[in-house]
Structures are given as structure tokens and as C-alpha cells.
Amino acid sequence: MREYFATHMKDERFTPCDYRLVNVGFDLNHTGFDVKIKRIRKDYYLFCVDSGRIIVQNSENNYTVVEKGEFFIYFPGSQQYFWHDGGSKAKKTWVHFMGSEMDELIKTLKIKEGKIILKQSSKAQDVLSQILKENISKSTGYEVMSKSLLLKLLTTLARDKTSTKALSDNKMYGIMMTIIDIINQNPHISNKQLASTLNMSTDHFVRVFKNFFSTTPHQYKLDIIMNTAKSYLMASNLTVNQIAELLGYNNNSLYFNALFKKCVGVSPTEFRLENNKEKEKRTLIYEKHKEIEET
């Protein structure tokens, strides 16, 4: 089930030179599945993640993870493509607004389209909640109060935003390197298990991983297994069956053989023979050089 609430503002006095709220509301996805939204609007769309996470995709197919307490703003005319991560039961509060005065204010406050990371002490989330409450209660003068709170919200965002894109990147870098450590220790771990450690759905985890490392988790795990297999074949006297068991293919050496040949181009036995031939060549070259030096 997806809970959704929105209230539309009607202001007959609005002119193109003025500004107003279009609507404000919240939605909560606790279906366990992704809820995707793709659209283009003519107004500003500002939302704050109250819980879980929202995944935003831009026109270049890069992904931004907006987490609890973080804001994201779309400018008029931008393609909006985002989805609630079903695994994290995402909830967000949002507001649409428009007007040329808003254009000037956004420019003056130097608010840029995209994710807005705030100081921990910021009250911006509280101000957005106040706008929502005003529009739910519809007390006398709620329209005027809402417009006033919108100005306060944007000013608070401008004052409390941090230049912490690097901090955000470092945070994600640390998280993904932890995932890499987990995979290195257990290359057979499933994507579902990895996604659950980040409280993400499996599909979103795969997208974020690929965006970060330019390869899929499956391919990365396969590369680790194949590189480890090559090391064993080159530096040990273990049989192919023994290597297969060490790599987690218990009683399934035939599958390991087929997988290795598919990835490397030759069978494990052929790879070892070729490597031994190369070693013998290098040994002969070294011995010849040594003989020349001695004479």
C-alpha cells in the first residue's frame, strides 16, 4: 500500500509576477516494491525524505541517493525521474511552488537544482512540516502563512546547506568499500544479501553499485573468483577439483571448468599448461643472461 496526501492551493490573486504554492503533501511507500515516477512539470518541486531513501536518476543516467533528512529540488521544465526504494519504506514530504519572484529568490539564495545536504542543526524539515500542517488544518489565513513559511524554508535551506558534496561522496565511498570487503571475503554472497545490508531493494543496489564501479556486482564477484583461480593455478600444485572446492564449487568442478573457460577463454588445465610454458621460457631466458654475464 502507498499512502498519499496532497492539498491544492487556490489563489485567484496570483499573477505571473507573484509566487504561490501549487500544492503540498506527503507520500509513504510501504509496499516493499519500488514506486517509480517519471514526469516533467512547469513548477518547482522540493521534497524532503522523512524516512528510508529516494533514488533520483538524471538525464545522464547517473543516480543520486537522497536519504533521511536530505532535500532535493527540481527546477521548472526538468525531467523528474525518481523512485521510492521499496526496501526502505521511503516517506517524503513535498511542496510545489511557482512564480517569477521564486525564480529571483532561488537565484539570489544560490540554490541549485539537485540534492541539498543540511547541517544537523537545521530546522528546514520542521518548517516544511509546518507548511503541511497549515494546509491540513486550513485555519484562517493559512494561505498567507504558508507563503510566508515557504520563504522561510528556502532561506533556511540556503543558510544551512553545506558544501558537503565531497562529504556525501566520502560517505557513499565508505559504504561501497565496505560492500567490496564483504564481497572479497565471500564472492558467492547474493545481491539480495548485499542490498539488505544497505536497506535497499536488490534492483537499486545493482544500479548504485554499477554507477559507482562501472561494473555489475555479479561481474565483480566473478572477476574475484577467476583471478583467485588463476593465482592457484599459477602458484600451487592443487588439482582443478581442489581449486574448485576452495572457491566454493563443492562437488561441481564441471561447472567451474565451464565457467572458467567462458570467462578466460581456455580451460583451467590449458591455462596452467600455458602458464608453465611461459615460466619455462622466462627461466631459459634468465639462465642465458646469467651465462652471458658470467663469461
Backbone torsions as a table, in degrees:
resi	resn	phi	psi	omega
1	MET	NA	140.4	176.8
2	ARG	-116.4	117.3	177.6
3	GLU	-84.8	139.2	-174.7
4	TYR	-148.4	135.6	176.0
5	PHE	-140.7	137.4	175.6
6	ALA	-150.1	142.8	175.1
7	THR	-125.7	133.1	-176.4
8	HIS	-97.5	137.2	179.8
9	MET	-92.3	134.7	175.2
10	LYS	-118.6	116.4	-179.0
11	ASP	-132.7	96.6	-175.4
12	GLU	-66.8	-18.4	-178.4
13	ARG	-83.3	-1.2	-177.0
14	PHE	-67.0	135.0	172.6
15	THR	-126.2	163.6	-178.9
16	PRO	-57.6	-22.6	-178.7
17	CYS	-88.3	-8.1	-177.8
18	ASP	-91.7	-165.5	172.3
19	TYR	-144.7	154.0	177.8
20	ARG	-160.0	162.1	170.6
21	LEU	-81.7	137.0	175.5
22	VAL	-87.5	-52.0	173.2
23	ASN	-162.2	167.2	-179.3
24	VAL	-145.5	148.8	-178.9
25	GLY	-178.6	-167.3	177.6
26	PHE	-147.2	159.4	169.9
27	ASP	-145.3	150.2	-176.6
28	LEU	-134.2	125.4	177.8
29	ASN	-107.0	108.6	173.2
30	HIS	-124.8	38.0	177.3
31	THR	-81.1	-22.4	-171.6
32	GLY	86.4	-1.9	179.2
33	PHE	-119.4	159.7	178.5
34	ASP	-72.7	139.4	173.8
35	VAL	-115.9	110.2	-175.0
36	LYS	-99.9	141.5	178.3
37	ILE	-131.0	128.8	178.8
38	LYS	-136.5	120.7	-175.2
39	ARG	-164.2	170.1	171.3
40	ILE	-129.2	128.6	-179.8
41	ARG	-123.1	162.5	-177.8
42	LYS	-98.5	4.2	-179.8
43	ASP	-120.2	176.2	174.5
44	TYR	-78.3	142.7	176.5
45	TYR	-128.6	113.6	-178.1
46	LEU	-118.5	127.5	176.6
47	PHE	-134.6	156.7	176.2
48	CYS	-125.0	134.8	178.6
49	VAL	-83.6	117.8	-179.8
50	ASP	-86.4	-30.4	177.1
51	SER	-160.2	159.0	-178.4
52	GLY	70.9	-145.1	-179.3
53	ARG	-152.7	151.4	175.6
54	ILE	-116.1	135.9	178.2
55	ILE	-103.5	125.1	-179.3
56	VAL	-112.6	132.6	177.0
57	GLN	-113.9	131.6	179.2
58	ASN	-96.7	-177.6	-175.6
59	SER	-66.3	-18.1	179.9
60	GLU	-96.1	11.1	178.5
61	ASN	64.9	26.5	171.0
62	ASN	-93.4	151.8	-173.9
63	TYR	-114.9	141.6	175.3
64	THR	-123.2	128.6	177.4
65	VAL	-96.4	118.5	178.5
66	VAL	-103.2	115.5	-173.2
67	GLU	-104.6	178.9	-176.3
68	LYS	-52.6	129.9	177.7
69	GLY	87.1	-4.8	-179.8
70	GLU	-99.7	149.1	179.3
71	PHE	-107.0	158.1	173.3
72	PHE	-143.1	137.1	-179.9
73	ILE	-127.1	132.3	172.1
74	TYR	-103.3	139.7	175.9
75	PHE	-89.9	159.7	179.1
76	PRO	-56.4	136.6	177.5
77	GLY	87.4	-8.2	-179.8
78	SER	-78.7	145.2	173.5
79	GLN	-73.6	124.6	-179.6
80	GLN	-103.0	116.5	179.5
81	TYR	-136.0	107.0	-178.0
82	PHE	-151.6	164.9	177.7
83	TRP	-150.7	152.1	176.1
84	HIS	-80.1	128.6	176.7
85	ASP	-72.8	107.9	-176.5
86	GLY	-58.0	-34.6	-178.6
87	GLY	-66.7	-23.8	-176.6
88	SER	-101.8	0.8	179.7
89	LYS	51.8	59.4	-173.4
90	ALA	-67.8	141.9	174.3
91	LYS	-133.8	136.2	178.7
92	LYS	-140.5	151.9	173.0
93	THR	-111.4	141.5	-172.0
94	TRP	-144.0	163.0	177.0
95	VAL	-147.3	138.3	172.1
96	HIS	-106.0	137.3	177.1
97	PHE	-148.9	163.8	-176.3
98	MET	-157.3	171.2	178.0
99	GLY	127.5	147.5	-178.0
100	SER	-64.8	-30.6	176.9
101	GLU	-64.1	-33.3	176.5
102	MET	-66.2	-39.9	178.2
103	ASP	-57.2	-45.9	-179.4
104	GLU	-67.5	-40.7	-179.1
105	LEU	-65.0	-45.8	178.7
106	ILE	-57.9	-41.7	-179.8
107	LYS	-66.6	-45.1	-179.2
108	THR	-63.5	-40.7	-178.4
109	LEU	-79.3	-5.4	178.8
110	LYS	58.8	40.6	175.6
111	ILE	-88.2	123.5	-178.4
112	LYS	-103.1	153.3	178.4
113	GLU	-64.3	137.8	178.3
114	GLY	127.3	-161.9	-177.3
115	LYS	-75.6	141.0	177.7
116	ILE	-120.1	114.0	178.2
117	ILE	-97.5	130.6	-173.8
118	LEU	-113.0	160.8	172.4
119	LYS	-63.0	152.3	-178.6
120	GLN	-62.5	-27.7	-177.1
121	SER	-83.1	-1.8	-175.3
122	SER	-63.1	144.1	178.8
123	LYS	-105.8	12.5	-176.1
124	ALA	-58.0	-40.4	-179.2
125	GLN	-63.3	-37.2	178.1
126	ASP	-65.9	-38.7	-179.9
127	VAL	-65.6	-41.6	178.0
128	LEU	-62.7	-39.3	177.8
129	SER	-63.6	-36.7	178.1
130	GLN	-64.3	-39.5	177.4
131	ILE	-60.9	-43.8	179.6
132	LEU	-62.7	-44.8	-179.1
133	LYS	-62.9	-40.3	178.1
134	GLU	-59.2	-39.8	-176.4
135	ASN	-81.1	-18.6	173.8
136	ILE	-80.2	-44.2	-177.7
137	SER	-75.3	-33.1	-177.6
138	LYS	51.3	44.0	176.2
139	SER	-69.0	166.9	-179.4
140	THR	-54.0	128.5	178.3
141	GLY	77.1	17.8	-176.5
142	TYR	-64.3	-30.4	178.8
143	GLU	-63.6	-46.2	179.4
144	VAL	-64.1	-44.2	179.8
145	MET	-62.3	-40.3	-178.8
146	SER	-63.9	-41.7	179.1
147	LYS	-65.4	-39.1	177.6
148	SER	-64.5	-42.4	179.3
149	LEU	-66.9	-32.6	177.7
150	LEU	-62.8	-43.5	176.6
151	LEU	-60.9	-41.6	179.1
152	LYS	-64.1	-40.8	-179.3
153	LEU	-62.0	-49.0	-178.3
154	LEU	-64.7	-39.3	177.9
155	THR	-65.4	-40.3	178.5
156	THR	-64.1	-41.1	177.8
157	LEU	-61.1	-42.1	-179.2
158	ALA	-66.2	-39.1	-177.7
159	ARG	-75.3	-37.0	-171.6
160	ASP	-98.1	-5.3	180.0
161	LYS	-67.2	149.3	-179.4
162	THR	-112.6	151.5	174.7
163	SER	-87.3	57.8	-171.3
164	THR	-112.7	36.5	172.2
165	LYS	-59.8	-39.6	177.9
166	ALA	-63.7	-39.1	179.6
167	LEU	-64.2	-41.5	178.4
168	SER	-64.2	-43.9	178.5
169	ASP	-62.5	-41.1	179.2
170	ASN	-63.4	-37.8	179.0
171	LYS	-63.2	-48.0	179.5
172	MET	-65.8	-37.4	177.9
173	TYR	-60.0	-45.2	179.5
174	GLY	-62.4	-41.0	179.7
175	ILE	-64.1	-46.9	-177.2
176	MET	-69.7	-32.0	176.9
177	MET	-68.9	-31.0	173.8
178	THR	-64.4	-40.7	176.9
179	ILE	-62.6	-40.8	178.1
180	ILE	-61.5	-42.6	178.0
181	ASP	-60.1	-41.3	179.7
182	ILE	-64.0	-43.9	179.7
183	ILE	-65.4	-41.1	179.7
184	ASN	-60.2	-35.0	179.5
185	GLN	-78.4	-30.0	-179.2
186	ASN	-145.1	84.4	-177.3
187	PRO	-63.8	-13.5	-178.9
188	HIS	-93.0	3.3	179.1
189	ILE	-63.2	141.0	-175.9
190	SER	-79.4	156.0	176.1
191	ASN	-62.9	-32.1	178.5
192	LYS	-63.1	-42.2	178.1
193	GLN	-65.6	-42.0	178.7
194	LEU	-64.3	-42.9	-179.9
195	ALA	-62.3	-38.0	-178.3
196	SER	-65.9	-28.6	177.8
197	THR	-67.0	-23.6	178.6
198	LEU	-103.6	3.8	-177.8
199	ASN	58.8	38.6	178.6
200	MET	-113.0	158.2	168.4
201	SER	-73.4	157.6	-176.5
202	THR	-61.6	-42.8	-179.1
203	ASP	-61.5	-42.4	-179.9
204	HIS	-67.8	-38.0	178.0
205	PHE	-61.0	-44.4	-179.5
206	VAL	-62.1	-41.3	179.8
207	ARG	-64.3	-46.6	-178.3
208	VAL	-64.4	-42.6	179.4
209	PHE	-60.6	-47.3	-178.2
210	LYS	-64.7	-38.4	178.6
211	ASN	-65.1	-32.8	-176.7
212	PHE	-82.6	-40.0	-173.5
213	PHE	-112.8	-0.8	179.9
214	SER	59.8	27.9	173.9
215	THR	-155.1	160.9	-179.6
216	THR	-83.9	157.4	175.6
217	PRO	-57.2	-39.0	-180.0
218	HIS	-60.4	-47.0	-179.1
219	GLN	-65.7	-39.2	179.5
220	TYR	-62.9	-44.4	179.9
221	LYS	-64.5	-39.5	179.5
222	LEU	-64.9	-40.6	178.7
223	ASP	-61.3	-41.3	178.9
224	ILE	-61.9	-46.3	-178.6
225	ILE	-62.5	-45.1	-178.4
226	MET	-67.2	-40.7	178.8
227	ASN	-65.9	-37.8	176.8
228	THR	-66.4	-41.2	178.5
229	ALA	-61.8	-42.3	178.4
230	LYS	-60.8	-41.7	-180.0
231	SER	-61.4	-44.3	178.6
232	TYR	-63.1	-42.7	-178.2
233	LEU	-65.6	-33.8	-177.6
234	MET	-84.6	-32.9	-169.1
235	ALA	-114.7	3.8	-178.8
236	SER	-135.4	169.9	176.5
237	ASN	-104.8	15.6	179.3
238	LEU	-64.7	144.6	176.4
239	THR	-73.3	165.2	178.5
240	VAL	-61.8	-39.1	178.2
241	ASN	-62.4	-41.8	179.4
242	GLN	-65.4	-40.4	178.4
243	ILE	-64.8	-41.0	179.1
244	ALA	-60.1	-42.3	179.5
245	GLU	-66.4	-41.5	178.8
246	LEU	-61.8	-30.6	-178.2
247	LEU	-90.2	6.3	174.3
248	GLY	97.3	5.2	179.4
249	TYR	-99.8	63.1	-177.7
250	ASN	-64.7	129.0	178.2
251	ASN	55.6	28.4	-179.0
252	ASN	-143.4	46.3	-177.5
253	SER	-67.8	-26.8	178.7
254	LEU	-64.3	-42.2	178.3
255	TYR	-65.9	-40.7	178.7
256	PHE	-61.2	-44.2	178.3
257	ASN	-58.6	-46.9	-178.4
258	ALA	-65.1	-40.7	-179.9
259	LEU	-65.9	-42.4	180.0
260	PHE	-62.4	-44.6	-179.3
261	LYS	-64.8	-38.1	178.9
262	LYS	-64.2	-38.9	-176.4
263	CYS	-83.1	-39.4	-172.3
264	VAL	-98.1	-28.4	179.8
265	GLY	105.3	-16.1	177.3
266	VAL	-137.2	164.6	178.3
267	SER	-74.7	162.6	177.2
268	PRO	-56.2	-40.7	-179.9
269	THR	-64.8	-44.0	178.5
270	GLU	-64.8	-38.6	178.6
271	PHE	-61.5	-44.0	179.7
272	ARG	-64.7	-42.8	179.0
273	LEU	-61.9	-44.4	179.1
274	GLU	-63.0	-41.4	179.4
275	ASN	-65.0	-40.6	179.1
276	ASN	-64.2	-37.6	177.4
277	LYS	-63.6	-42.2	178.4
278	GLU	-63.6	-39.2	178.6
279	LYS	-63.7	-41.6	179.4
280	GLU	-64.2	-40.6	178.2
281	LYS	-62.0	-45.7	-179.5
282	ARG	-63.3	-36.8	178.9
283	THR	-65.3	-44.1	179.3
284	LEU	-62.7	-43.1	178.7
285	ILE	-62.0	-42.0	179.9
286	TYR	-64.0	-43.8	-179.1
287	GLU	-64.7	-38.5	178.2
288	LYS	-63.9	-45.1	177.7
289	HIS	-61.1	-38.2	-179.9
290	LYS	-66.8	-40.4	179.1
291	GLU	-63.8	-41.9	179.7
292	ILE	-63.5	-42.0	-179.6
293	GLU	-64.7	-35.5	-178.4
294	GLU	-73.6	-29.5	179.6
295	THR	-84.9	NA	NA
